[in-house]
Amino acid sequence: MSYALQLSIPARALESSKNSNRKRARPCHLQILSSFSQPNIPEKEEADLGRIQDQSHVILVERYGNGTAKRFILDDECKVQTLHVKHDSVDNRLQGSHFSDTTLSFLPNVVKDFILPAGFPGTVSDDYLQYMLLQFPTNVTAWICQALVTSSLLKAVGIDSFSGTTAAISAATIKWVSKDGIGAVGRLFIGGRFGNLFDDDPKQWRMYADFIGSAGSIFDLTTQVYPAYFLPLASLGNLAKAVARGLKDPSFRVIQNHFAIAGNLGEVAAKEEVWEVSAQLLGLALGILILDTPELVRSYPVLALTWLSMRLLHLWLRYQSLSVLQFNSINLKRARILVKSHVSYSTVSGFDDCNKEENILLWEKFMKPRIIFGVPLEEMVGGEKFVFELKTLLRIYSKEKYILIVNLLARDFEVFISFKVEATSMSVLRSVWQTYWLYEKFESSDNLFDQLSHSLSEMEERFDNFIHQLEKAGWDTRQINLKVPTEISIDESS
């Protein structure tokens, strides 16, 4: 059943008193049909939808990552009707593996997104899922063995001589294993929730891993002061260090792949083990010498100060080591640097200088100008002029795979961007170029749509030169790590 109601949606991006010179559109309303259709639309709703499409023009469909969609329909009376569709009938563009469909069909989508790579199965080899299904019980048996031998290890260091009972030994073992189990939850969360971040900015996440690992070591260090709270403190320490490991391992694998320019990833990884184990042996030897110094062992403040000094030195050295990396791929941070240079000076820097300029620690959302990807249409344009603004934007961006608009209500310069279903990494790069041109040239007193059109004309004239200069400077334009947001996409084909 459908219910129609009239309302005005507050405009976030477009309404501004500074744009008084814009052409006024005749009053329009947003009519929302609160009907939700199932995979098989009931005959009455299907007939209603058919009548609407006969008398109206379907502008576009806004699709969401959870499988729902919203149809924006413009009728002859200048009203926009939106029809919510609970289960979109459009096939997932990356689905195609019969084995994956039949094997994991019982799992909810949220679980599949958590345990499988983005775009599965189209982004991995055909044998990926079978390998992982066999690898899982393999790892289960390994950790059962690890839990069992922990008891022997505790006995070997003299736990039984202090407790005197088998029950006490078992209790200590359970506490130790529980500590490791709580820590493993951190790695589970990082891998499932943030697995798509490491390809974009491995240097940043490798550095964050050391910060988080340092915080975990603080909990371990305080167990000496509060031995009665060993389990919660050690568990928190292990949780933080497990999160750090969940960030470190995939980040460093990306870095290793960067090193292996001859396709020799296995050898690069093996030689890295030689370096790491050599450093581990030397570090353990020096650590034993420090612990063998009675003044340090007996004085906890001195021990803590020594640890703090070593940790700060470690973090500084880590930052220096990551700073020397020279990626010739383009992520969002490096894209911002390159685009800014080209918009302002019509030149781009080489990957050596650009990587030095890249700020490893800075989060992208704190960079200026602020770019917000994947914004719903009703937040980009709304209010009484919804129809006029929407049609204008669709006309302006008819040749682009995205829609960009300046948020006139923001205190600082800010843009909203939504991508169409055919968008690629190059589309994201083009939107960044347009953003920086607007950032340099934007005048709040001028007509917004004229400036958007002008920026697109400038990009049309200069973007090919930008790509040419990137290739000339040694950048790999085939490896642009600018992911298109999948939460919301615009489909003009419906």
C-alpha positions in Angstrom: 0.0 0.0 0.0 1.3 3.5 -0.8 0.8 6.7 1.1 1.5 10.1 -0.4 2.5 13.1 1.6 3.9 16.6 0.8 6.9 17.9 2.5 10.0 20.1 2.0 13.4 18.7 2.6 15.9 21.2 4.1 18.7 22.0 1.7 22.2 21.6 3.1 24.3 22.3 0.1 22.4 24.8 -2.0 20.3 27.2 0.1 22.1 30.5 0.7 21.2 34.1 0.9 24.3 34.8 -1.1 22.8 33.2 -4.2 19.9 35.7 -4.6 20.8 36.2 -8.2 19.9 32.7 -9.2 16.9 32.1 -11.4 13.8 31.4 -9.4 12.0 28.2 -10.3 8.2 27.9 -9.9 7.2 26.2 -6.6 7.7 22.5 -6.5 7.1 19.9 -3.9 8.7 16.6 -3.0 6.1 13.9 -2.9 7.3 10.7 -1.2 5.6 7.4 -1.8 6.2 5.4 1.3 5.7 2.1 -0.4 8.4 -0.6 -0.1 8.5 -3.3 -2.7 9.7 -6.9 -2.2 11.7 -8.8 -4.8 8.4 -9.7 -6.5 6.4 -6.5 -6.6 2.7 -7.1 -5.9 0.5 -6.7 -9.0 -1.3 -3.6 -7.6 2.0 -1.8 -6.8 3.4 -2.9 -10.1 0.4 -1.4 -11.9 0.7 1.8 -9.9 4.4 2.1 -10.8 3.6 1.5 -14.4 1.1 4.3 -14.4 3.6 6.6 -12.8 6.2 5.8 -15.4 3.7 6.3 -18.2 2.9 9.8 -17.0 6.3 10.8 -15.6 10.0 10.8 -16.3 12.3 8.6 -14.2 15.3 10.8 -13.6 17.6 8.4 -11.8 17.9 5.7 -9.1 19.9 6.1 -6.0 21.2 2.7 -5.0 22.6 1.8 -1.5 25.1 -0.7 -0.4 22.6 -2.7 1.6 20.6 -3.6 -1.5 17.9 -1.0 -1.2 17.2 1.8 -3.7 15.3 5.0 -4.2 13.7 6.1 -7.5 13.5 9.8 -8.2 10.6 10.4 -10.6 9.6 13.8 -12.1 6.0 14.2 -13.2 4.5 16.8 -15.5 3.4 19.0 -12.5 7.0 19.6 -11.4 6.8 17.2 -8.5 9.4 14.7 -7.5 8.1 11.4 -6.4 10.5 9.0 -4.6 9.8 5.3 -4.5 11.7 3.3 -2.0 12.6 -0.2 -3.1 13.6 -2.5 -0.3 15.3 -5.2 -2.4 16.9 -3.9 -5.6 16.5 -6.2 -8.5 19.8 -5.1 -10.1 22.4 -7.8 -10.0 25.6 -7.3 -8.1 28.1 -6.4 -10.8 30.9 -8.4 -9.2 29.0 -11.6 -8.4 29.6 -14.5 -10.7 31.0 -17.4 -8.8 28.6 -20.4 -8.7 30.6 -22.0 -6.0 30.5 -18.9 -3.7 26.8 -18.4 -4.3 25.8 -22.0 -3.4 28.3 -22.3 -0.5 27.7 -19.0 1.3 24.1 -18.3 0.3 22.9 -18.9 3.9 25.1 -16.1 5.3 23.7 -12.6 5.7 25.3 -9.9 3.6 26.8 -8.2 6.6 28.6 -11.4 7.5 29.9 -11.8 3.9 31.2 -8.3 3.9 33.0 -9.0 7.2 34.8 -12.2 6.2 35.3 -11.7 2.4 37.2 -9.1 0.4 35.3 -6.2 -1.1 33.9 -7.2 -4.5 34.2 -10.9 -3.9 34.4 -13.1 -6.0 35.4 -10.8 -8.8 38.4 -9.4 -7.0 40.1 -12.7 -6.0 41.2 -15.9 -7.8 38.8 -18.8 -8.2 40.5 -21.0 -5.6 40.3 -18.3 -2.8 37.2 -19.5 -1.0 38.0 -23.2 -1.1 41.4 -22.4 0.4 40.0 -20.2 3.2 37.4 -22.8 4.1 40.1 -25.4 4.6 42.5 -22.9 6.2 39.9 -22.1 9.0 39.8 -25.6 10.6 43.6 -25.8 10.1 44.1 -22.7 12.3 41.5 -24.0 14.8 43.6 -27.1 15.5 46.8 -25.1 15.7 45.4 -22.9 18.5 44.0 -25.8 20.4 47.6 -27.2 20.5 48.8 -23.7 21.5 46.4 -23.7 24.5 47.5 -27.1 25.6 51.2 -26.4 25.5 50.8 -23.2 27.4 50.2 -25.3 30.5 53.6 -27.0 30.0 55.3 -23.7 29.5 53.9 -22.3 32.8 55.0 -25.4 34.6 58.5 -25.1 33.2 59.0 -21.6 34.6 58.0 -22.8 38.0 54.3 -22.0 38.4 53.6 -25.4 40.0 56.3 -24.8 42.6 54.4 -21.7 43.9 50.9 -23.0 43.6 51.4 -26.6 44.6 48.1 -27.7 43.0 47.0 -28.8 39.6 43.9 -26.7 39.9 46.0 -23.6 40.4 48.1 -24.5 37.4 44.9 -24.9 35.3 43.5 -21.6 36.5 46.7 -19.8 35.6 46.7 -21.4 32.2 43.1 -20.4 31.6 43.9 -16.8 32.5 46.9 -16.8 30.2 44.9 -18.3 27.3 42.0 -16.0 28.0 44.3 -13.0 27.7 45.4 -14.2 24.3 41.8 -14.9 23.3 40.7 -11.4 24.2 43.6 -10.0 22.2 42.6 -12.0 19.2 39.2 -10.2 19.1 41.1 -7.1 18.2 42.6 -8.7 15.1 39.2 -10.1 14.1 37.6 -6.7 14.3 40.4 -4.9 12.3 40.5 -7.5 9.6 36.7 -7.6 9.1 35.9 -4.0 9.5 38.9 -2.1 8.1 40.4 -4.5 5.5 39.8 -2.2 2.6 42.0 0.6 4.1 45.5 -0.8 3.8 46.0 -0.7 0.0 45.3 3.0 0.1 47.6 4.3 2.7 49.9 1.5 4.2 52.4 4.0 5.6 49.8 5.7 7.7 48.3 2.5 9.1 51.8 1.0 9.8 52.6 4.1 11.9 49.3 3.9 13.7 50.0 0.2 14.5 53.1 1.3 16.5 51.1 3.9 18.4 48.5 1.4 19.4 51.1 -1.2 20.2 52.8 1.3 22.5 49.5 1.9 24.3 49.2 -1.9 24.8 52.6 -2.1 26.3 51.7 0.4 28.9 49.0 -1.9 30.2 51.5 -4.8 30.4 54.0 -2.5 32.2 51.4 -1.7 34.9 50.8 -5.3 35.8 53.9 -5.1 38.0 52.3 -2.3 40.0 48.8 -4.0 40.2 49.4 -7.7 40.2 45.9 -8.4 41.5 44.5 -7.0 38.2 46.8 -9.0 36.0 44.1 -10.5 33.9 42.2 -7.3 32.9 45.4 -5.3 32.4 47.1 -8.0 30.4 44.0 -8.6 28.4 43.7 -4.9 27.5 47.4 -4.9 26.6 47.0 -7.9 24.4 43.8 -6.4 22.8 45.7 -3.3 21.9 48.7 -5.2 20.6 46.5 -7.5 18.6 44.8 -4.5 17.0 48.2 -3.1 16.3 49.2 -6.4 14.7 46.0 -6.4 12.7 47.0 -3.0 11.3 50.7 -3.9 10.9 50.7 -7.2 9.0 48.5 -6.2 6.0 50.1 -2.8 5.8 53.6 -4.3 5.6 52.5 -6.8 3.0 51.5 -3.9 0.8 55.0 -2.4 1.5 56.6 -5.7 0.7 54.7 -5.9 -2.6 56.0 -2.4 -3.4 59.6 -3.6 -2.9 59.2 -6.7 -5.1 59.4 -4.9 -8.5 60.7 -8.1 -10.2 57.8 -10.2 -9.0 60.0 -11.7 -6.3 57.6 -11.2 -3.4 58.5 -14.5 -1.7 62.2 -13.7 -1.7 61.6 -10.1 -0.4 59.5 -11.5 2.4 62.1 -14.1 3.3 65.0 -11.6 3.4 62.8 -9.3 5.5 62.6 -12.2 8.0 66.4 -12.3 8.1 66.5 -8.6 9.0 63.8 -8.9 11.5 65.1 -12.0 13.3 68.6 -10.5 13.5 67.2 -7.4 15.1 65.1 -9.5 17.4 68.1 -11.4 18.6 70.1 -8.3 19.2 67.2 -6.6 20.9 66.6 -9.6 23.2 70.3 -9.7 24.1 70.3 -6.0 25.0 67.1 -6.4 26.9 68.6 -9.2 29.0 71.6 -7.0 29.8 69.3 -4.3 31.0 67.2 -6.7 33.1 70.4 -8.1 34.5 71.2 -4.7 36.0 70.0 -4.8 39.6 69.4 -1.0 39.8 66.9 -1.2 37.0 65.1 -4.3 38.2 64.6 -3.1 41.7 63.5 0.4 40.8 60.2 0.4 38.9 60.3 4.2 38.0 63.8 3.7 36.5 62.5 0.6 34.6 59.4 2.6 33.3 61.6 5.5 32.3 64.0 3.3 30.4 61.0 1.7 28.6 59.6 5.1 27.7 62.9 6.3 26.3 63.3 3.2 24.2 59.7 3.4 23.0 60.0 7.0 21.9 63.2 6.2 20.0 61.4 3.3 18.4 58.5 5.5 17.2 60.8 8.1 15.9 62.8 5.5 13.9 59.6 4.0 12.6 58.4 7.4 11.3 61.8 7.9 9.6 61.8 4.5 8.0 58.3 5.1 6.6 59.1 8.5 5.3 61.8 7.2 3.0 59.3 5.0 1.1 58.6 6.2 -2.4 55.3 4.9 -3.8 54.6 5.7 -7.4 51.0 4.7 -7.0 48.4 7.5 -6.4 46.3 7.4 -3.3 44.0 10.2 -2.0 46.7 12.1 -0.1 49.2 12.0 -3.0 46.4 12.8 -5.4 45.6 16.0 -3.4 49.3 17.1 -3.6 49.5 16.4 -7.3 46.2 18.0 -8.2 46.9 21.1 -6.1 50.2 21.6 -7.9 48.7 21.2 -11.3 45.7 23.5 -10.7 48.0 26.2 -9.3 51.2 25.9 -11.3 50.3 23.5 -14.2 53.0 21.1 -13.1 53.3 18.0 -10.9 56.1 16.8 -8.7 57.8 13.4 -9.0 57.0 10.6 -6.6 60.2 11.3 -4.6 59.2 14.8 -3.7 55.5 14.0 -3.4 56.1 11.2 -0.9 58.3 13.5 1.2 55.5 16.1 1.2 52.9 13.5 2.1 51.8 13.7 5.8 51.8 10.2 7.2 49.9 11.0 10.4 47.2 13.3 9.1 43.7 11.9 8.6 42.1 12.7 5.3 39.0 14.2 6.8 41.2 16.9 8.4 42.7 18.0 5.1 41.6 21.1 3.3 39.6 21.5 1.2 37.2 19.1 2.8 35.8 16.5 0.5 32.8 14.3 1.5 32.2 11.3 -0.7 29.0 9.3 -1.1 26.5 12.0 -0.1 22.7 11.2 -0.7 21.0 13.4 -3.2 18.6 14.8 -0.7 21.5 16.2 1.3 23.1 17.7 -1.8 20.0 19.4 -3.1 16.6 19.8 -1.4 13.9 22.2 -0.4 11.4 23.8 -2.7 13.8 24.0 -5.6 14.7 20.3 -5.5 13.4 19.7 -9.0 15.2 22.6 -10.6 18.5 21.9 -8.8 18.4 18.2 -9.6 17.7 18.7 -13.3 20.4 21.3 -13.5 23.0 19.1 -11.9 22.2 16.2 -14.1 22.6 18.3 -17.1 25.9 19.8 -15.9 27.4 16.4 -15.0 25.9 14.5 -18.0 29.4 13.6 -19.2 30.9 12.8 -15.8 30.5 9.7 -13.6 29.9 11.7 -10.5 27.9 14.8 -9.2 29.8 17.4 -7.2 28.4 20.5 -5.5 29.7 23.0 -3.1 28.2 23.1 0.4 27.3 26.8 0.8 26.2 26.3 4.4 29.7 25.1 5.6 31.9 27.5 7.5 35.0 26.5 5.4 35.0 25.4 1.8 33.5 21.9 1.5 32.2 19.8 -1.4 29.7 16.9 -1.5 30.3 14.2 -4.1 28.1 11.3 -5.2 29.2 8.8 -7.8 27.3 7.0 -10.6 27.4 3.3 -10.9 29.9 3.4 -13.8 32.4 5.4 -11.7 36.0 4.3 -11.5 39.2 5.5 -9.7 39.7 7.9 -12.6 36.3 9.4 -11.8 37.4 10.0 -8.2 40.6 11.7 -9.5 38.6 14.0 -11.8 36.4 15.0 -8.9 39.4 15.8 -6.8 40.8 18.0 -9.6 37.5 19.9 -10.0 37.4 20.3 -6.2 40.8 22.0 -6.1 40.0 24.2 -9.0 36.8 25.4 -7.2 38.8 25.8 -4.0 41.2 28.2 -5.7 38.6 30.1 -7.8 35.3 29.9 -6.0 33.4 33.1 -5.3 30.4 32.7 -3.0 28.7 35.8 -4.5 28.6 34.3 -8.0 26.1 31.9 -9.4 26.9 28.4 -8.2 25.9 26.5 -11.3 27.9 28.8 -13.6 31.0 28.1 -11.5 30.4 24.4 -11.6 30.1 24.5 -15.4 33.2 26.6 -15.6 35.2 24.3 -13.5 34.2 21.3 -15.7 35.2 23.2 -18.8 38.6 23.9 -17.2 39.0 20.3 -16.3 38.0 19.2 -19.8 40.8 21.4 -21.2 43.5 20.6 -18.7 43.0 17.1 -17.3 44.6 15.3 -20.2 47.7 17.4 -19.6 47.5 16.5 -16.0 47.6 12.8 -16.8 50.4 13.3 -19.3 52.5 15.1 -16.7 51.9 12.3 -14.2 53.2 9.7 -16.7 56.1 11.9 -17.6 57.0 12.3 -13.9 57.0 8.5 -13.4 53.7 8.0 -11.8 51.8 4.7 -12.4 48.5 6.0 -13.8 47.3 2.4 -14.1 47.5 2.0 -10.3 45.3 4.7 -8.8 44.2 3.7 -5.3 41.1 5.9 -5.2 38.2 3.6 -4.2 34.7 4.6 -5.3 32.4 4.6 -2.3 29.9 1.7 -2.5 27.5 2.9 0.2 25.5 5.1 -2.3 25.6 5.2 -6.1 23.5 6.9 -8.7 22.0 5.0 -11.7 20.8 7.1 -14.6 20.0 4.1 -16.8 16.7 3.2 -15.0 
